[in-house]
């Protein structure tokens, strides 16, 4: 049975970003970028579109036409993002770049030629391929490093940086739209913690390119027959459903909500016009009719880069481990996030209270979120600790219990604490 397992399919299922990483390199290589095309060849990737032709042999001709009509718009976003980000990095005089996730792009190869230290962070499947491929292209180079990390795991990010000194330029492309709200809050906290320690900035354009994509698709559908326009809209909607998850506020169509989220997560926000760093030619749009190409370009030129720097404050992690119990605590300024695992009982409840008091001593807590997804049991002693934390806050809106399983929910309801916590 093991021989029948499709590893590529499993990787794609576990990590939806993985399936797009190949095409991003293929698209950029297709523009004639030498470093990207050389990397594509070393990695053994086909030219852009060739593998799609093979996979699309059984696709309905009408659907294939729809997909082909969408491709220039999607490709232009990838192409423009890659080259514009590189231009901004160079012009901002960045000395150390953290690419999260790095994917299969040739960014590291290109930037190190300009004397920039480059850290490519991604999941193991990508890093296992990139390390030998880049080494084959340019040999050993102390300025370029690749590390496997999980963006939601601060320890892995910190380990990837090693003993690095100086400010960071963190660039994030093609990641944040795949995260749930809880995950994106964790990533924001992790990156802020890094920047508070090292200094520097975090730059992304993904949430605004999302809007540019919508405008491009609207322009495209307006030029198509009604039936085909509907098919394009349906496919685009399906693509969004696979990415932005569980009301990811950073990608909210209401930009004011997204801005407030960034500020609430402890960042100062500055907007840099994307158009100032765009390449002179966008090859992906070359085959479009003039009017449609102009509208897609207009959408891209209205995009801003979101440049985020951390506000002064505290981001700390605490934890305690006892037999059958674990508590992971994240303090982000005056907001406390606690993840509980196992049994919160007479023995372990004092440990949780100790962690809470330690955090409260560092910054007066105003909000508490407790994740009970992995909590198996809570006793009256545990409930009393939760009540102590709740009473220290102004009201119920500042105290949130999430992912409560049925066992714990039944205990809380039976004891009447649901009227206090919920």
C-alpha positions as CSV (number, residue, x, y, z in Angstrom):
1,X,0.0,0.0,0.0
2,X,2.8,2.4,0.8
3,X,4.1,2.3,-2.8
4,X,0.7,3.7,-3.9
5,X,0.9,6.8,-1.7
6,X,1.2,10.0,-3.7
7,X,3.7,12.1,-1.7
8,X,3.1,15.2,-3.9
9,X,-0.6,15.0,-3.2
10,X,-0.1,14.6,0.5
11,X,2.2,17.6,0.7
12,X,-0.3,19.7,-1.2
13,X,-3.1,18.6,1.1
14,X,-1.1,19.4,4.3
15,X,0.3,22.7,2.9
16,X,-1.9,24.5,0.3
17,X,1.0,26.9,-0.4
18,X,3.1,24.0,-1.7
19,X,1.1,23.6,-4.8
20,X,1.6,27.2,-5.9
21,X,5.3,27.4,-5.1
22,X,6.2,25.5,-8.3
23,X,4.2,27.8,-10.6
24,X,5.6,30.9,-9.0
25,X,9.1,30.0,-10.1
26,X,7.8,28.8,-13.5
27,X,6.0,32.2,-14.1
28,X,9.1,34.3,-13.2
29,X,11.4,32.0,-15.2
30,X,9.0,32.5,-18.2
31,X,9.7,36.3,-18.1
32,X,13.3,35.6,-19.2
33,X,14.8,36.1,-15.8
34,X,18.1,34.2,-16.0
35,X,18.5,33.2,-12.4
36,X,15.0,32.0,-12.1
37,X,15.2,29.9,-15.3
38,X,18.5,28.4,-14.2
39,X,17.0,27.4,-10.9
40,X,13.9,26.0,-12.6
41,X,16.2,23.7,-14.7
42,X,18.2,22.6,-11.7
43,X,15.0,21.8,-9.8
44,X,13.7,19.8,-12.8
45,X,10.5,21.9,-13.2
46,X,8.9,22.2,-16.6
47,X,8.4,25.5,-18.4
48,X,5.4,27.4,-17.3
49,X,2.2,25.9,-18.8
50,X,3.7,22.6,-20.0
51,X,2.7,20.5,-17.0
52,X,-0.7,22.2,-17.1
53,X,-1.2,21.0,-20.7
54,X,-0.5,17.5,-19.5
55,X,-2.8,17.7,-16.6
56,X,-5.5,19.4,-18.7
57,X,-5.7,16.7,-21.4
58,X,-9.1,15.5,-20.1
59,X,-10.5,19.0,-19.2
60,X,-13.6,20.2,-20.9
61,X,-12.5,22.5,-23.8
62,X,-14.9,25.3,-22.5
63,X,-13.4,25.1,-19.0
64,X,-9.9,25.1,-20.3
65,X,-10.7,28.3,-22.2
66,X,-11.9,29.8,-18.9
67,X,-8.7,28.8,-17.1
68,X,-6.5,30.1,-19.8
69,X,-8.3,33.5,-19.7
70,X,-7.6,33.8,-16.0
71,X,-3.9,32.8,-16.2
72,X,-2.4,36.1,-17.4
73,X,-4.0,37.9,-14.4
74,X,-2.8,35.4,-11.8
75,X,0.6,35.3,-13.4
76,X,0.9,39.1,-13.5
77,X,0.4,39.2,-9.7
78,X,3.2,36.7,-9.2
79,X,5.6,38.4,-11.6
80,X,5.0,41.9,-10.4
81,X,5.2,40.9,-6.7
82,X,8.6,39.2,-7.2
83,X,10.4,41.9,-9.1
84,X,8.8,44.9,-7.2
85,X,9.7,43.4,-3.8
86,X,13.3,42.9,-5.0
87,X,13.5,46.5,-6.2
88,X,12.2,47.8,-2.9
89,X,14.6,45.6,-0.9
90,X,17.6,47.0,-2.9
91,X,16.5,50.6,-2.8
92,X,15.7,50.5,0.9
93,X,19.4,49.5,1.5
94,X,18.4,46.4,3.4
95,X,21.3,44.4,4.7
96,X,19.6,41.2,5.9
97,X,16.5,39.8,4.3
98,X,14.2,37.1,5.8
99,X,12.1,35.6,3.1
100,X,9.0,34.0,4.7
101,X,8.2,31.8,2.9
102,X,11.0,31.7,0.3
103,X,9.3,29.1,-1.9
104,X,11.3,28.0,-5.0
105,X,12.2,31.6,-6.0
106,X,15.6,32.8,-7.1
107,X,15.4,35.8,-4.8
108,X,18.3,34.7,-2.6
109,X,20.5,34.1,-5.6
110,X,19.7,37.6,-7.0
111,X,20.0,39.5,-3.7
112,X,23.3,38.0,-2.6
113,X,24.8,39.3,-5.8
114,X,24.1,42.7,-4.4
115,X,25.8,41.9,-1.1
116,X,22.6,41.3,0.9
117,X,22.5,38.5,3.5
118,X,19.6,36.3,2.7
119,X,17.6,33.9,4.9
120,X,15.1,31.7,3.1
121,X,12.5,30.2,5.4
122,X,10.0,27.6,4.4
123,X,8.6,24.1,5.1
124,X,10.9,21.0,4.9
125,X,9.8,19.9,1.4
126,X,10.9,23.2,-0.1
127,X,14.1,23.6,1.9
128,X,15.2,20.1,1.1
129,X,15.0,20.9,-2.6
130,X,16.4,24.5,-2.5
131,X,19.6,23.9,-0.5
132,X,21.2,21.5,-3.0
133,X,19.7,23.4,-6.0
134,X,21.1,26.8,-5.0
135,X,24.4,25.2,-4.0
136,X,24.7,23.6,-7.5
137,X,24.0,27.0,-9.1
138,X,26.4,29.3,-7.0
139,X,28.4,26.9,-4.8
140,X,28.9,27.6,-1.1
141,X,28.0,31.2,-0.2
142,X,27.9,32.4,3.4
143,X,25.5,35.1,2.5
144,X,22.6,32.8,1.6
145,X,21.0,30.4,4.1
146,X,17.9,28.2,4.0
147,X,16.1,26.9,7.0
148,X,12.9,24.9,7.6
149,X,10.5,26.8,9.8
150,X,6.9,27.0,10.8
151,X,5.8,30.6,10.9
152,X,3.4,29.9,13.7
153,X,6.3,28.5,15.8
154,X,8.5,31.3,17.2
155,X,11.2,28.9,18.3
156,X,11.7,27.6,14.8
157,X,12.0,31.2,13.5
158,X,14.5,32.1,16.1
159,X,16.6,29.0,15.5
160,X,16.7,29.8,11.8
161,X,18.3,33.2,12.4
162,X,21.0,31.7,14.6
163,X,23.4,34.3,15.9
164,X,22.5,37.0,13.4
165,X,23.1,40.6,14.3
166,X,21.5,43.8,13.0
167,X,18.1,44.9,11.6
168,X,15.9,42.5,9.6
169,X,13.9,43.2,6.4
170,X,11.2,40.5,6.6
171,X,9.2,40.0,3.4
172,X,6.1,37.8,3.3
173,X,4.6,36.7,0.0
174,X,1.9,34.0,-0.6
175,X,1.5,32.9,3.1
176,X,-0.9,35.1,5.1
177,X,-4.0,34.4,3.0
178,X,-3.8,30.7,3.9
179,X,-3.9,31.3,7.6
180,X,-6.9,31.2,10.0
181,X,-7.5,34.2,12.2
182,X,-5.9,32.5,15.1
183,X,-2.9,31.5,13.0
184,X,-2.4,34.9,11.6
185,X,-2.5,36.5,15.0
186,X,0.2,34.1,16.1
187,X,2.4,35.0,13.1
188,X,1.9,38.7,13.7
189,X,3.0,38.1,17.3
190,X,6.0,36.1,16.3
191,X,7.2,38.6,13.7
192,X,6.7,41.5,16.1
193,X,8.8,39.7,18.7
194,X,11.6,39.2,16.2
195,X,11.6,42.9,15.2
196,X,11.5,44.1,18.8
197,X,14.7,42.1,19.3
198,X,16.6,42.8,16.1
199,X,15.0,45.9,14.7
200,X,13.9,46.4,11.1
201,X,10.6,46.1,9.3
202,X,8.1,43.7,7.8
203,X,6.8,44.2,4.3
204,X,4.0,42.5,2.5
205,X,1.7,43.4,-0.4
206,X,-0.4,40.2,-0.5
207,X,-3.6,41.7,1.0
208,X,-3.6,44.5,-1.5
209,X,-2.8,42.3,-4.5
210,X,-5.9,40.4,-3.5
211,X,-7.9,43.5,-4.3
212,X,-6.0,44.1,-7.5
213,X,-6.8,40.5,-8.5
214,X,-10.5,41.2,-8.0
215,X,-10.4,44.3,-10.2
216,X,-8.5,42.4,-12.9
217,X,-11.1,39.6,-12.9
218,X,-13.9,42.1,-13.0
219,X,-12.3,43.7,-16.0
220,X,-11.9,40.3,-17.6
221,X,-15.5,39.1,-17.1
222,X,-16.8,42.4,-18.5
223,X,-15.2,41.5,-21.8
224,X,-16.4,37.9,-22.0
225,X,-19.7,36.2,-23.1
226,X,-22.1,35.9,-20.2
227,X,-21.8,32.1,-19.7
228,X,-18.0,32.2,-19.8
229,X,-17.9,35.3,-17.4
230,X,-20.0,33.3,-14.9
231,X,-17.5,30.4,-15.1
232,X,-14.6,32.7,-14.5
233,X,-16.3,34.2,-11.5
234,X,-17.0,30.8,-10.0
235,X,-13.4,29.6,-10.4
236,X,-12.1,32.8,-8.9
237,X,-14.5,32.4,-6.0
238,X,-13.3,28.8,-5.5
239,X,-9.7,30.0,-5.4
240,X,-10.5,32.5,-2.7
241,X,-12.3,29.8,-0.7
242,X,-9.1,27.7,-0.7
243,X,-7.0,30.5,0.6
244,X,-8.5,33.2,2.9
245,X,-9.9,31.2,5.9
246,X,-12.1,31.8,8.8
247,X,-12.6,35.5,8.4
248,X,-8.9,36.4,8.2
249,X,-9.2,40.1,9.1
250,X,-6.0,41.0,7.4
251,X,-7.6,40.2,4.1
252,X,-11.0,41.9,4.8
253,X,-12.3,43.9,1.9
254,X,-12.8,46.8,4.3
255,X,-9.2,48.1,4.5
256,X,-10.0,50.1,7.6
257,X,-10.6,46.8,9.5
258,X,-7.3,45.4,8.2
259,X,-5.5,48.6,9.3
260,X,-7.0,48.4,12.7
261,X,-6.0,44.8,13.0
262,X,-2.3,45.7,12.2
263,X,-2.4,48.4,14.8
264,X,-4.1,46.2,17.4
265,X,-1.4,43.6,16.9
266,X,1.2,46.2,17.9
267,X,2.6,47.6,14.6
268,X,3.0,51.0,13.2
269,X,1.8,51.0,9.5
270,X,3.2,52.9,6.6
271,X,2.1,52.6,2.9
272,X,4.6,52.7,0.1
273,X,3.2,53.0,-3.5
274,X,3.7,49.7,-5.3
275,X,3.9,51.4,-8.7
276,X,7.2,53.1,-7.7
277,X,9.0,49.7,-7.7
278,X,7.1,47.9,-10.5
279,X,9.1,46.6,-13.5
280,X,8.8,48.6,-16.7
281,X,7.4,45.5,-18.5
282,X,5.0,42.9,-17.2
283,X,5.4,40.0,-19.6
284,X,2.4,38.0,-18.3
285,X,0.1,40.7,-19.7
286,X,1.6,40.8,-23.2
287,X,-1.1,38.8,-24.9
288,X,-4.1,40.6,-23.4
289,X,-6.1,43.1,-25.5
290,X,-4.9,46.7,-24.9
291,X,-8.0,47.8,-23.0
292,X,-7.9,44.8,-20.6
293,X,-4.2,45.1,-20.1
294,X,-4.6,48.8,-19.2
295,X,-7.2,48.0,-16.6
296,X,-5.2,45.2,-15.0
297,X,-2.1,47.5,-14.9
298,X,-4.3,50.2,-13.3
299,X,-5.3,47.8,-10.6
300,X,-1.7,46.9,-9.9
301,X,-0.6,50.6,-9.8
302,X,-3.2,51.4,-7.1
303,X,-1.7,48.8,-4.7
304,X,0.4,49.8,-1.7
305,X,3.1,47.9,0.1
306,X,2.3,47.5,3.8
307,X,5.4,48.3,5.7
308,X,5.1,47.4,9.4
309,X,7.4,48.3,12.3
310,X,6.7,47.2,15.9
311,X,5.4,49.6,18.5
312,X,7.4,49.5,21.7
313,X,6.0,46.9,24.1
314,X,6.3,43.3,25.3
315,X,6.0,40.0,23.5
316,X,6.9,37.0,25.7
317,X,6.2,33.3,25.9
318,X,5.7,31.3,29.1
319,X,5.0,27.6,29.6
320,X,4.7,25.0,32.3
321,X,4.7,21.3,31.9
322,X,3.4,18.8,34.4
323,X,2.4,15.2,34.1
324,X,-0.8,15.2,31.9
325,X,-0.8,19.0,31.6
326,X,0.8,21.7,29.5
327,X,0.2,25.4,29.3
328,X,1.6,27.7,26.6
329,X,1.2,31.3,27.3
330,X,1.8,34.3,24.9
331,X,1.9,37.8,26.3
332,X,1.5,40.4,23.5
333,X,1.6,43.8,25.3
334,X,-1.6,43.7,27.5
335,X,-3.2,40.8,25.7
336,X,-2.7,37.2,27.0
337,X,-3.2,34.1,24.9
338,X,-3.2,30.7,26.7
339,X,-3.3,27.3,25.1
340,X,-4.1,24.4,27.5
341,X,-3.4,20.7,27.1
342,X,-4.5,17.8,29.2
343,X,-6.0,18.1,32.7
344,X,-6.5,21.4,34.6
345,X,-7.1,20.1,38.1
346,X,-6.1,20.6,41.7
347,X,-2.5,19.8,41.0
348,X,-2.0,21.8,37.9
349,X,-4.3,24.8,38.5
350,X,-1.8,26.6,40.7
351,X,0.8,26.3,37.9
352,X,-1.6,28.1,35.5
353,X,-2.3,30.8,38.2
354,X,1.4,31.3,38.6
355,X,1.9,31.9,34.9
356,X,-1.0,34.3,34.8
357,X,0.5,36.3,37.7
358,X,3.9,36.3,36.1
359,X,2.4,37.8,32.9
360,X,0.2,40.3,34.8
361,X,3.3,41.6,36.6
362,X,5.0,42.4,33.3
363,X,2.0,44.2,31.8
364,X,-1.4,44.8,33.2
365,X,-3.6,42.4,31.3
366,X,-6.6,43.8,29.5
367,X,-7.7,40.9,27.3
368,X,-7.4,37.1,27.8
369,X,-8.0,34.3,25.2
370,X,-7.9,30.7,26.4
371,X,-7.7,28.0,23.8
372,X,-9.2,24.7,25.1
373,X,-9.0,22.6,22.0
374,X,-6.6,20.2,23.7
375,X,-7.9,20.4,27.2
376,X,-9.4,17.1,28.3
377,X,-10.7,18.0,31.8
378,X,-11.1,21.0,34.1
379,X,-11.8,20.6,37.9
380,X,-13.4,23.1,40.3
381,X,-9.9,24.3,41.2
382,X,-9.2,25.0,37.5
383,X,-12.5,26.9,37.2
384,X,-11.6,29.0,40.2
385,X,-8.3,30.1,38.4
386,X,-10.3,31.0,35.3
387,X,-12.7,33.0,37.5
388,X,-9.8,34.9,39.1
389,X,-8.5,35.8,35.6
390,X,-12.0,36.8,34.4
391,X,-12.7,39.0,37.5
392,X,-9.5,40.9,36.9
393,X,-10.9,42.1,33.5
394,X,-13.5,44.9,32.9
395,X,-16.2,42.6,31.3
396,X,-16.9,39.3,29.5
397,X,-15.9,40.8,26.1
398,X,-12.3,40.9,27.3
399,X,-12.3,37.2,28.3
400,X,-12.7,34.6,25.6
401,X,-12.7,30.9,25.7
402,X,-12.3,29.3,22.2
403,X,-12.3,25.8,20.8
404,X,-14.0,24.3,23.8
405,X,-14.6,20.5,23.3
406,X,-17.8,18.8,24.4
407,X,-16.3,17.2,27.6
408,X,-15.1,20.5,29.0
409,X,-18.2,22.3,27.8
410,X,-20.4,19.9,29.7
411,X,-18.4,20.4,32.9
412,X,-18.6,24.2,32.6
413,X,-22.3,24.1,31.9
414,X,-23.0,21.6,34.7
415,X,-21.2,23.9,37.2
416,X,-23.0,27.0,36.0
417,X,-19.8,28.7,35.0
418,X,-21.1,29.1,31.4
419,X,-23.1,32.1,32.6
420,X,-19.9,33.7,33.8
421,X,-17.5,32.8,30.9
422,X,-19.8,32.7,27.9
